[in-house]
Amino acid sequence: MFMNKTYATPRQRQPELEHDLARSPALGYEPPEEAGWVRCLAHGYPSSLARWHCHDEYELHLITHTSGKAFVGDWIGPFGPGHLVLCGPRLPHNWISLDTPAGGVEARDLVIQFRHDPVEQAAQGIPELAEVRPLLERARRGVEFFGLSERAEAHWARVKSTHGLRRLAAFCDFLADLADCTDYRLLSSVQMQGAEGDAEVDSINAIVNRITDNVAEPIHMADVAAGLGMSESRFSRFFRKATGNSFTDFVNRVRINNACHLLMQTDHYVTDICYQVGFNNVANFNRRFLEIKGMTPTEFRRQSERRFGGQA
């Protein structure tokens, strides 16, 4: 039997949930009476704002100086000037600069925050706003955009310099560029890409829920296909169209995503986590983890400690 590993000095592993009460103008936030639906923020590094946290708003981040490691959900990767990412609500994130000069840098992040409900409600009466819905859905995983850094900085400056209706117009122009961008990648855990028709959406949701709610249990494509009255080949095409993954790849990605959360939030042994998320072979677990995350589970855990702004 494997025993859970404990450290002598336990650390806070859950992301901090940021609330409005913590958004003081002294930290660079706009005064509450000036901030409407769209809120601008700029800060340097190091900063108390650079921490492993999440919030109820979408947050658009443009890095203008320094390079280092970015942490978005369960994704870990490099960043440098021009790094542009949109994080969805409650998606934990942090950027840790590794080349900061003595005394830090005065400017590193240009940020825009906005809430979901106003744009969703407005889209019901303004059809043009519906164009942004796919972008907001992708943001639930974190979206990194390429080739937009210069335009993004100019957009941010225009939004920041305006208020009221002019700010809304400037921000919608920015959103339109993000929604039109086809050169991007999704960063964090697997997420459905959509399906055609309510019946198909319900079927895919039921399958995904079955996988994610019973991640450690064996699940076979033949059984799932039979439950839907489909042949395996038809189900395979249906599932790939809806999720962008083969059934086996999707199951592996869900399991690896669960492993990432356990590696980040617990002190369990890697071998213990392997079995907790449904793999029955440690070598296969390590191989799949490396394929999907680009590093070993041990390296992922070591690097993930940096999301707090310190070393493991």
N, C-alpha and C positions, 0 to 999 in steps of 0.2 A: 504493500500500500504506500502511496506517495503522501508525504506530509507537506502541508503548506509552509512555504519559506517566509520568515519574518526578518525584517531589518531592525537593527538596534535603534535607529531613529526614524520612525514612520513619518511619511510625508503626506500632505493633502494631495490626493490624486484626482478628485473631482474638479471639473472646471467651475470657476466662480461665476455665478449668475449676476450680471450687472443690472442695476436698477437706476432709474432717473435720479434718485437721491444722491447717487455717487457721482453725478455728472456736473461737477462744479466748473464754473467759468475759469477758476484759477488753474484748472488742468488743461484748458484750451477749448472747452465746450462753449458753444454759443449760449448766451443767457436764455432761460426758458421763454421769456416774453418775445424773443426774436426768432426762436426756432419753431417752424411749423412742421409740416409733414416731412420735409427734407432738412436734415441737420448736417452741417459741415464740421469737420474737426481736423486739426493738424497738430502733430507732436513730433518730438525728437526721440532720441534713444541714448542712454536708458531712460525709462519713464515708468511711472506707476501704472500707466495705461497699457504697457506692454507686459501682458501676463496671460496665463492660460485661463480663458474666460469665454462666456457666451452671453447672448442677450436676445430679447424678443424681436429685435429689428433685423432686417437685412443690413449687411455692412459691406461697403465697397472699399477696398484697400488698394492704394497705389504707393509702392515703395519708391522713394526718390533718391535715397542715399544708403550706402552700406550693403553688405551681403551677409548671408548666413543660412540658417535653417528655418523653414516654415513648417508649422504644424496646423493642419486643418482637418478636424475630425480624426480619422485614423491614418491620414496621409502625412508623410514626412518627406520633404524635398528641399532643394536649394532655392534661394531667391537672391536677386540682385536688383539694382536700380531698373525701374520699368516693370517690375513684377506687379501685375494687376489681377486681383482676385475678388470675386463676389461671394460672400458667405451668407447662407440662409439663416433664418431664425433658429436659435438654440444650437447652432453648429459651433462647437468649441474651436478656438483658434489662438495662435500666437506666432509672432515672428521674433526670432532671437538673432541679433546681429553678432557676427563673430569677428568682425574687423573694425570695431569701433575705436576711434582714436582716443587718447587720453582726454578726459573731460567730456566725452560723448559727442553727439552731433545734435545741432539745434533743430534740424528738420529731417525727418525720415519718412513719416506716413502722412498721406493725404487721404482723408476718410470721409465717406458719406454714409449716413444712416437713414433708413426709411422703414416704415411699418407696412405690413401686408394688407391689412383690412381696407385702408382707404383706396388703394389701387384696385383691389378686387371688387369693392363696391362700385367704384367709378366705372370699371370695365363693363358692368352690367348695363349701364346706360350710354356709355361711349364706346362703340365697337372698336375704334382704333386702338384703345388701350388693351384690348384682348391680345394684341400682338406680343405683349410683354410676358404673357403667362408662361410660355415654354421656358423663357429665360429664368423666371422665378422658380419654376419647378427644378431646373438644373441646379439652381443655387443651393438647394437642400443638400447637395453633395459638395458644394464649393466648386466654383468655376474659375479656372485660370485662363485669361485672354492673352493672345499673342498679337503683336503688331499694332497695338493701340496705345502704347504708353505716352507718346507725345500728344496725341489727341485727347487722351484721358486727362492729362495734366491741364491742358487748355480748357477742357470741359469743366474740371473741378474749379478752376479759377473763375470761370464765368458764373457757376452756381454760387460760389462763395461771395462773389461781389454783388449779388442781387438778392432781393427779398420779395415776398409776396408772389403775385402772379408771374412776374418776370423770372423769379427763381424756379417756379414750377415749370415754366416753358423751357428754361435752360436745362433743367434736370431731365425733362422728357426727351430733349434732343440727345442728351448723354445716354439715356436708356435705349433710345432707338439704335444708336451705334452698337451698344452691347448686344441688343437683341438680333441685330443683323450680322454680327460677327460669326463667322464659321470656323475661324482658327482658334479653337479653345480645347481644353481638356477638363474632364471632371476629376476631382481629386479624392474624395472620400469614398465611403462604402457604396456597395451596389444599390441601384435605385431603378425602378421600372422606367422604361422609356415611353410607355403608353401602348394602348391597343385600340382597335377600331370597334366601337359599339359597346354599349353598357354591359351586355352579356359577357363579352370577351374580357372587359375590365374586371368584372366580378370574378370570373374564373381565374384570371391571373392573380388577383388579389388573394383569393382563397389559397392558391398554390403557394404564393410567396409567404403568406401567414403561416401555412403549414410548415414550410421550411424553417422560417425564422423562429417560430414558437417551439419547435422541436429539433433544435439544431444538432443535438447529440444523438438523435435517433436515426437509424438507417432509413433511407427513403429511396425508392427505386422508381425510375421513370416509367416502367411498365405498369406499376400499380397506379400511378397518378394518371397515366393515359387511359387506363381501363376505367378509372373513376369518372372520367369525362366522356367515355364512350368513343374514344379515339384510338386509332392504331398508333404504334410508337412513332412511325415515320411522320404521320400527320401531326401528332402532338409535338414532335421535335421541331417541325417547321413553325408551328403556331407559337411555341414558347420562344424560339429565337427571334421571331418577328416582333413579339411583344416586349422582350427584355434586352435584346441585343446580345444575348449569351446563349450558349447551349445549356441544356438542363444541368449537366454535370459541372460545367464551369460556374454556373450560377450558384449551385449548392456549395462548391468549393469556396467561392468568393464570400458567401454569407458566413461560412464557417471560419474563414481566415479573418473576416471582419470581427466576428465575435472573439476570436483569439487576440486580435489587436486590443480590444477593449479590456480583456482580462490581463494582458501584458502591461497595459497602461495603468490599470486601476487596482490590481491585486499583486501580491507577492508570490503567487502560486508558481511552482516549478513549471518550466516549459513542457516537460514531459507530461505533467499532470494536465496542463491546458490542452495539449494535443487530444487527449481522450475526452475532456469536457466538451469540446466543440465538435465531436463526431468522427474524428480520424481514429483508425484502429492500428495505425502504423506510424511510428515517430519519423522514420526516414521519409515516408510519403508526405507527412505533415510539413517537415522542413523543406522538402523540395517544392511543394505547392506554395508555401509561404514565400520562398525566394522568388518564384515565378511571378507572383502577384504583387508583392511589396518591394521586390528588388533588393532585399536584404534578409538575413536570417532572423528568426524570432528573438534571439539573444541580442543581436545588434539593434533591432527595432526597440526593444525594451531599454537598452542603453541610451539610444538617441532620444527616445520619448521623454526621458527624465529632463531633458533640456527645455521642454516646453514650459517649465516653471521659471526659467531664467537662470538656473544654476546647473551644476553638474550632478551626476548620479553619485 
